[in-house]
Amino acid sequence: MGFDGTLFSRGDSGYEAARRGAVWNAFTPERYPELILQAASESDCVAAVKLAREKGLKLSVRSGGHSWAGNHLRDGTLLLDLSGLREVEIDAAGMRASAQPGCPGNELDLELEKPGLFFPVGHCPGVAIGGYLLQGGFGWNGRVHGPACQSVVAIDLVTPEGELVTVDEENDPDLFWAARGSGPGFFSVVTRYHLKLYPRPPVIANGIYTYPLDALEEVITWAKEVGPRAPRWMELMVFTHRDQGEPEVVVTAPVLAPSEAEAREALALLESCPANGRAKIAMPYFPARLEDLYAGVHASYPDGHRYAVDNMWTHAPAADLLPGIRRIAETLPEAPSHMLWMNWGESPAREEMAYSVEDEIYIALYAVWQDPAGDEENVEWATGNMKAMEHLASGIQLADENLGRRPANFVREKNLQRLDRLRAERDPDGLFLEWMGRPA
């Protein structure tokens, strides 16, 4: 069987580099596929499905490899690596784009910037759209446009039978429904997304305040209270991290706004924090490009590091959340490890799709380190602290999933049941892998 790309068998020269290169997280799981196919064409995707069947192997798929848990890296499988499929086509007049799954979101955005268009791509540079859109897609201006999968209008994919088809609301709506929110449990190979585009926000700006750790309770209580007042195009976030070794609290609120006046008015909300007088740094307003915001994000998620991550959605009162948040802040691992709090807000009604769990507040923990000797301690910080607070959670999002270590609710029960039924119908032989853990 011929391929346009490169096929590695376990034991081949180049296999280990391909295995490690398939996971961005330097904390690479000790899991070993039997075959790794680095695809160079859609026909390679069809051939991969047929080869997996022929060899009796499960099939896993990787687009950008930013899955913290390396869900796609499994023992005894055929790993289909789509990172080389990066083609983008833009129809500016029709407000549509098509993009292959290996295309990084920040590169897609640069192409959309030229004609003044926008798509809610991911916050981190390098994150390919393949897995990002399958799991939901929490990106820039996601509070306005919803999870990015909601702006997917059609999908080209290879079914478990090896057929290359296009699905949408009219053509195989069940498979289209499943693709938007099932994440690493999806049972087909996406080869191209067709996307709805939006006018580009004319003003991008930010404001940043940093506070000593003793202001934590005031800042979190304030953030919870003022969240409903923030316009949907403002992302009000609170971080705890270490600055020069000492824990601190950071408030930041990127805005992708309709006008400079509205951006300034929205960012003035940060001045209402009761701890404002104790701010170590106060930058109420500064203009930016999305590239600048990406650079700021990248500083918190550097390449070549080891990561352990976990998360929760919640609507619990700040008073109930604060003991756990205080414990998280006081036990922060080395920089740039951090906790993220984001005011997601009351979500508008969503169209029917597998994606189905979100809530008022999003909290995520990111342990970031380099020395393998710190593996156990860092994993426990992320996993243990989220486990201790799970009685306050309404679920998790798959972007920062930790299902292999801590199973949690990532879709509604009725949606999980529908996914199970569709999997049994469409992939009765279990060719495609499921998630590493299911809701408890």
C-alpha positions as CSV (number, residue, x, y, z in Angstrom):
1,M,0.0,0.0,0.0
2,G,1.6,3.3,-1.1
3,F,1.4,6.6,0.8
4,D,2.1,10.2,-0.1
5,G,3.4,10.7,3.4
6,T,5.7,8.6,5.6
7,L,4.9,5.4,7.4
8,F,6.9,4.3,10.4
9,S,6.8,0.9,12.1
10,R,7.8,0.5,15.7
11,G,11.5,-0.2,15.7
12,D,12.2,1.8,12.5
13,S,14.8,4.5,12.3
14,G,12.8,7.7,12.8
15,Y,10.0,6.0,14.7
16,E,10.9,7.5,18.1
17,A,11.3,11.0,16.7
18,A,7.9,10.6,15.1
19,R,6.3,9.3,18.3
20,R,7.7,12.1,20.5
21,G,7.1,14.7,17.8
22,A,3.4,13.8,17.8
23,V,3.0,15.2,21.4
24,W,3.8,18.9,22.1
25,N,3.9,18.3,25.8
26,A,7.5,17.2,26.7
27,F,6.0,15.0,29.4
28,T,5.5,12.4,26.6
29,P,3.5,9.4,27.7
30,E,5.3,6.0,27.6
31,R,2.8,4.7,25.1
32,Y,3.8,3.2,21.8
33,P,1.7,2.9,18.6
34,E,2.6,0.0,16.3
35,L,2.5,2.3,13.2
36,I,2.7,6.0,12.7
37,L,1.6,7.5,9.4
38,Q,2.5,11.1,8.8
39,A,-0.1,12.0,6.2
40,A,0.5,14.2,3.2
41,S,-2.9,14.0,1.5
42,E,-6.5,13.1,2.0
43,S,-5.9,9.8,0.2
44,D,-3.4,9.0,3.0
45,C,-6.3,9.3,5.5
46,V,-8.4,6.9,3.5
47,A,-5.5,4.5,3.2
48,A,-4.8,4.7,7.0
49,V,-8.3,3.6,7.8
50,K,-8.0,0.6,5.4
51,L,-4.5,-0.2,6.7
52,A,-5.7,-0.2,10.4
53,R,-8.5,-2.6,9.5
54,E,-6.1,-4.8,7.5
55,K,-3.6,-5.0,10.5
56,G,-6.3,-5.3,13.1
57,L,-5.2,-2.1,14.8
58,K,-7.1,0.6,16.6
59,L,-6.8,4.0,14.9
60,S,-5.9,7.3,16.7
61,V,-5.6,10.7,15.1
62,R,-3.4,13.7,15.8
63,S,-3.7,17.1,14.2
64,G,-1.5,19.4,16.3
65,G,-0.5,17.3,19.2
66,H,-1.4,19.9,21.9
67,S,-3.5,17.4,23.8
68,W,-1.9,17.8,27.3
69,A,-2.7,14.2,28.1
70,G,-1.5,12.9,24.7
71,N,-4.8,11.1,24.3
72,H,-3.9,10.2,20.7
73,L,-0.7,8.4,21.8
74,R,-1.8,4.8,22.6
75,D,-0.2,1.4,22.7
76,G,-0.7,-1.0,19.8
77,T,-2.4,1.4,17.5
78,L,-2.0,3.1,14.1
79,L,-1.4,6.8,14.8
80,L,-2.5,9.0,12.0
81,D,-0.6,12.3,12.1
82,L,-2.4,15.1,10.3
83,S,0.0,17.9,11.2
84,G,1.2,18.2,7.7
85,L,-2.2,18.9,6.3
86,R,-2.3,22.7,6.6
87,E,-4.0,24.1,3.5
88,V,-6.3,27.1,3.9
89,E,-8.7,28.6,1.4
90,I,-10.7,31.8,2.1
91,D,-13.8,33.0,0.3
92,A,-13.9,36.6,1.6
93,A,-17.0,37.5,-0.3
94,G,-18.9,34.5,0.9
95,M,-17.6,34.9,4.5
96,R,-16.4,31.3,4.5
97,A,-13.1,29.5,4.8
98,S,-12.0,25.9,4.5
99,A,-9.0,24.6,6.4
100,Q,-7.2,21.3,6.9
101,P,-6.9,20.0,10.4
102,G,-3.1,20.6,10.8
103,C,-3.5,24.3,10.2
104,P,-2.5,26.2,13.4
105,G,-5.2,28.7,14.5
106,N,-2.8,31.6,14.7
107,E,-1.7,31.0,11.1
108,L,-5.3,30.9,10.0
109,D,-5.9,34.2,11.8
110,L,-3.0,35.8,9.9
111,E,-4.6,34.9,6.7
112,L,-8.0,36.1,7.8
113,E,-6.5,39.4,9.0
114,K,-5.6,40.4,5.4
115,P,-9.3,40.7,4.2
116,G,-10.5,42.0,7.6
117,L,-12.1,38.7,8.7
118,F,-12.2,36.7,11.9
119,F,-12.7,33.2,13.3
120,P,-12.6,32.3,17.0
121,V,-9.3,30.5,16.9
122,G,-7.6,29.1,20.0
123,H,-5.8,31.3,22.5
124,C,-2.4,29.5,22.2
125,P,-0.1,29.8,19.2
126,G,0.6,26.5,17.4
127,V,-2.7,24.8,18.3
128,A,-4.0,23.2,15.2
129,I,-7.7,23.5,14.4
130,G,-8.3,19.7,14.1
131,G,-8.6,18.7,17.7
132,Y,-9.5,22.2,18.8
133,L,-12.7,22.2,16.8
134,L,-13.6,18.6,17.7
135,Q,-13.5,19.3,21.5
136,G,-15.5,22.5,21.2
137,G,-13.0,25.3,20.8
138,F,-12.6,28.0,23.4
139,G,-10.9,30.8,21.6
140,W,-10.7,34.6,21.1
141,N,-14.1,36.2,21.3
142,G,-15.6,32.8,22.2
143,R,-18.0,34.5,24.5
144,V,-19.4,36.3,21.5
145,H,-19.4,33.5,18.9
146,G,-19.6,30.6,21.2
147,P,-17.3,27.5,21.1
148,A,-15.7,27.6,17.7
149,C,-17.3,24.3,16.7
150,Q,-20.6,26.2,16.5
151,S,-19.1,28.1,13.6
152,V,-18.3,24.9,11.6
153,V,-20.8,24.6,8.7
154,A,-19.5,21.4,7.1
155,I,-16.8,18.8,7.6
156,D,-15.0,16.5,5.1
157,L,-14.1,13.3,6.8
158,V,-13.2,9.6,6.4
159,T,-15.7,7.2,7.9
160,P,-14.8,4.0,9.7
161,E,-15.7,2.2,6.4
162,G,-13.0,4.3,4.6
163,E,-15.3,6.6,2.7
164,L,-14.4,10.2,2.1
165,V,-17.6,12.2,2.6
166,T,-18.9,15.7,3.5
167,V,-21.3,16.0,6.4
168,D,-23.4,19.0,7.5
169,E,-26.9,19.7,8.8
170,E,-28.4,18.2,5.7
171,N,-26.0,15.5,4.8
172,D,-25.6,13.0,7.7
173,P,-26.6,15.4,10.5
174,D,-25.9,12.7,13.1
175,L,-22.2,12.5,12.3
176,F,-22.1,16.3,12.0
177,W,-23.7,16.5,15.4
178,A,-21.1,14.1,16.9
179,A,-18.1,15.9,15.4
180,R,-18.8,19.1,17.2
181,G,-17.9,18.4,20.8
182,S,-16.9,14.7,21.1
183,G,-13.2,15.6,21.0
184,P,-10.8,12.7,21.1
185,G,-13.7,10.3,21.2
186,F,-14.8,11.1,17.6
187,F,-15.1,8.1,15.4
188,S,-14.0,9.4,12.0
189,V,-11.0,11.2,10.5
190,V,-11.5,14.9,9.8
191,T,-9.7,16.0,6.6
192,R,-11.1,19.5,6.2
193,Y,-13.3,22.0,8.1
194,H,-15.6,24.5,6.3
195,L,-16.0,27.6,8.5
196,K,-18.3,30.5,9.0
197,L,-16.4,33.8,9.2
198,Y,-17.1,37.1,10.9
199,P,-16.1,40.7,10.5
200,R,-12.8,41.4,12.3
201,P,-13.2,43.4,15.5
202,P,-11.8,46.8,14.7
203,V,-10.2,47.4,18.2
204,I,-8.1,45.0,20.2
205,A,-6.8,46.1,23.6
206,N,-6.0,44.9,27.1
207,G,-5.5,46.0,30.6
208,I,-3.4,44.3,33.3
209,Y,-3.3,44.7,37.1
210,T,-1.1,42.6,39.4
211,Y,-1.7,42.2,43.1
212,P,0.1,40.6,46.1
213,L,-1.3,37.2,47.2
214,D,-3.0,38.7,50.3
215,A,-5.5,40.3,47.9
216,L,-6.6,37.0,46.5
217,E,-9.9,36.8,48.3
218,E,-10.9,40.3,47.4
219,V,-9.9,39.9,43.7
220,I,-11.8,36.6,43.2
221,T,-14.9,37.9,45.1
222,W,-14.9,41.0,42.9
223,A,-14.3,39.1,39.7
224,K,-17.3,36.8,40.4
225,E,-19.5,39.8,41.2
226,V,-18.6,42.0,38.2
227,G,-18.5,39.2,35.6
228,P,-22.1,39.8,34.4
229,R,-21.2,43.5,33.8
230,A,-18.4,42.6,31.3
231,P,-19.4,42.8,27.7
232,R,-19.3,39.5,25.8
233,W,-16.3,40.7,23.8
234,M,-14.3,41.1,27.0
235,E,-12.4,38.1,28.5
236,L,-12.1,38.9,32.2
237,M,-9.5,36.6,33.7
238,V,-7.7,36.1,37.0
239,F,-4.4,34.3,37.2
240,T,-2.3,33.1,40.1
241,H,1.4,32.5,39.3
242,R,4.9,33.1,40.7
243,D,6.7,36.4,40.0
244,Q,10.3,36.3,41.1
245,G,9.4,33.2,43.1
246,E,6.6,34.8,45.0
247,P,2.9,34.0,44.3
248,E,0.9,36.9,42.9
249,V,-2.6,37.6,41.5
250,V,-3.0,39.0,38.0
251,V,-6.2,40.5,36.5
252,T,-6.2,40.8,32.7
253,A,-9.1,41.4,30.3
254,P,-8.4,41.3,26.6
255,V,-11.1,43.0,24.5
256,L,-11.9,42.6,20.9
257,A,-14.2,45.6,20.7
258,P,-16.5,47.4,18.3
259,S,-14.7,50.8,19.0
260,E,-11.9,52.3,21.1
261,A,-14.4,54.2,23.2
262,E,-16.2,51.0,24.1
263,A,-12.9,49.2,24.7
264,R,-11.8,51.9,27.2
265,E,-15.2,51.9,28.9
266,A,-15.1,48.2,29.3
267,L,-11.5,48.1,30.7
268,A,-12.4,50.9,33.2
269,L,-14.3,48.0,35.0
270,L,-10.9,46.8,36.2
271,E,-10.5,50.0,38.3
272,S,-13.4,48.9,40.4
273,C,-11.5,46.1,42.1
274,P,-11.4,46.9,45.9
275,A,-7.7,45.9,46.0
276,N,-6.9,48.5,43.3
277,G,-4.9,50.7,45.7
278,R,-2.5,47.8,46.4
279,A,-1.8,47.0,42.8
280,K,1.9,46.4,42.1
281,I,1.4,47.1,38.4
282,A,-1.5,49.0,36.9
283,M,-1.9,49.2,33.1
284,P,-5.5,50.2,32.6
285,Y,-5.4,50.3,28.8
286,F,-3.1,49.5,25.9
287,P,-3.8,48.7,22.3
288,A,-2.7,45.4,20.8
289,R,-2.9,43.1,17.8
290,L,-3.9,39.5,18.2
291,E,-0.2,38.6,17.6
292,D,0.6,40.5,20.8
293,L,-2.0,38.6,22.8
294,Y,-0.6,35.4,21.4
295,A,2.9,36.4,22.6
296,G,1.6,37.0,26.1
297,V,-0.2,33.6,26.1
298,H,2.9,31.8,24.8
299,A,5.0,33.1,27.8
300,S,2.7,31.1,30.1
301,Y,2.9,28.0,27.8
302,P,6.5,27.8,26.6
303,D,7.6,25.1,24.2
304,G,9.8,22.2,25.4
305,H,8.3,22.0,28.9
306,R,6.4,19.3,30.8
307,Y,2.7,19.9,31.6
308,A,0.1,18.5,33.9
309,V,-3.4,20.1,33.5
310,D,-6.9,19.8,34.9
311,N,-10.0,22.0,35.0
312,M,-13.6,22.6,36.1
313,W,-16.7,24.5,35.2
314,T,-18.6,25.9,38.1
315,H,-21.3,28.3,39.2
316,A,-20.5,27.9,43.0
317,P,-20.3,31.0,45.2
318,A,-16.9,32.6,45.5
319,A,-16.9,31.9,49.2
320,D,-17.2,28.2,48.5
321,L,-14.5,28.2,45.9
322,L,-12.0,30.4,47.8
323,P,-10.6,27.8,50.2
324,G,-9.6,25.6,47.3
325,I,-8.2,28.5,45.3
326,R,-6.2,29.7,48.3
327,R,-4.7,26.2,48.6
328,I,-3.9,26.2,44.9
329,A,-2.2,29.6,45.2
330,E,-0.1,28.7,48.2
331,T,1.2,25.5,46.7
332,L,2.0,26.8,43.2
333,P,4.8,24.9,41.5
334,E,7.6,26.8,39.8
335,A,6.9,29.5,37.2
336,P,5.3,29.5,34.7
337,S,2.8,27.2,36.4
338,H,-0.5,28.9,37.1
339,M,-4.2,28.9,37.8
340,L,-6.6,30.5,35.4
341,W,-10.0,31.8,36.4
342,M,-12.2,33.0,33.5
343,N,-15.6,34.6,33.7
344,W,-17.4,32.7,30.9
345,G,-20.8,34.1,32.0
346,E,-24.3,33.0,31.3
347,S,-24.1,31.3,28.0
348,P,-26.7,31.9,25.3
349,A,-28.7,29.0,23.9
350,R,-26.6,26.7,21.8
351,E,-27.6,24.9,18.7
352,E,-27.9,21.1,19.0
353,M,-24.5,19.4,19.0
354,A,-22.5,17.0,21.1
355,Y,-20.8,19.9,22.9
356,S,-23.1,20.6,25.9
357,V,-21.2,21.4,29.1
358,E,-20.3,24.9,30.1
359,D,-20.9,27.2,33.1
360,E,-20.5,30.6,34.6
361,I,-16.8,30.2,35.7
362,Y,-14.0,28.3,34.2
363,I,-11.0,27.3,36.4
364,A,-8.0,25.5,35.1
365,L,-4.6,24.5,36.6
366,Y,-1.4,24.2,34.5
367,A,1.7,22.8,36.1
368,V,4.7,23.6,34.0
369,W,8.2,22.2,34.7
370,Q,11.3,20.7,33.0
371,D,12.9,18.3,35.4
372,P,11.5,14.8,35.2
373,A,12.1,14.4,39.0
374,G,9.2,16.8,39.5
375,D,6.6,14.7,37.5
376,E,4.8,13.2,40.4
377,E,4.6,16.4,42.5
378,N,3.3,18.5,39.6
379,V,0.7,15.9,38.4
380,E,-0.6,15.7,42.0
381,W,-0.9,19.5,42.2
382,A,-3.1,19.7,39.2
383,T,-5.1,16.5,39.6
384,G,-5.3,16.5,43.4
385,N,-6.5,20.1,43.7
386,M,-9.2,19.7,41.1
387,K,-10.3,16.4,42.7
388,A,-10.6,18.2,46.0
389,M,-13.0,20.8,44.4
390,E,-15.0,18.5,42.1
391,H,-18.0,18.7,44.5
392,L,-18.3,22.3,43.3
393,A,-17.9,21.5,39.6
394,S,-20.6,21.1,37.0
395,G,-18.2,19.4,34.6
396,I,-15.0,19.9,32.6
397,Q,-14.0,21.0,29.1
398,L,-12.1,18.7,26.8
399,A,-9.5,21.4,25.9
400,D,-7.8,20.8,29.3
401,E,-9.0,17.3,29.9
402,N,-7.3,14.9,32.4
403,L,-9.7,12.0,31.9
404,G,-7.0,9.3,32.2
405,R,-6.3,10.4,35.8
406,R,-9.6,11.9,36.8
407,P,-12.8,11.0,34.9
408,A,-15.3,13.8,34.8
409,N,-18.4,15.0,33.0
410,F,-17.6,16.6,29.6
411,V,-21.0,16.3,27.9
412,R,-24.5,16.0,29.1
413,E,-25.6,12.5,30.0
414,K,-28.2,12.4,27.1
415,N,-25.5,13.5,24.7
416,L,-23.1,10.8,25.9
417,Q,-25.8,8.2,25.4
418,R,-26.4,9.5,21.9
419,L,-22.6,9.4,21.2
420,D,-22.5,5.8,22.4
421,R,-25.4,4.8,20.2
422,L,-23.9,6.5,17.1
423,R,-20.5,4.9,17.8
424,A,-22.1,1.5,18.0
425,E,-23.9,2.1,14.7
426,R,-21.1,3.8,12.7
427,D,-18.1,2.1,14.2
428,P,-19.4,-1.3,15.3
429,D,-15.9,-2.9,15.2
430,G,-14.4,-0.2,17.5
431,L,-11.8,0.9,15.0
432,F,-11.5,4.4,16.6
433,L,-10.4,4.8,20.1
434,E,-12.6,6.4,22.8
435,W,-11.6,8.9,25.5
436,M,-9.1,7.7,28.1
437,G,-11.7,8.1,30.8
438,R,-15.5,8.5,30.9
439,P,-17.7,10.5,33.3
440,A,-17.7,9.0,36.8
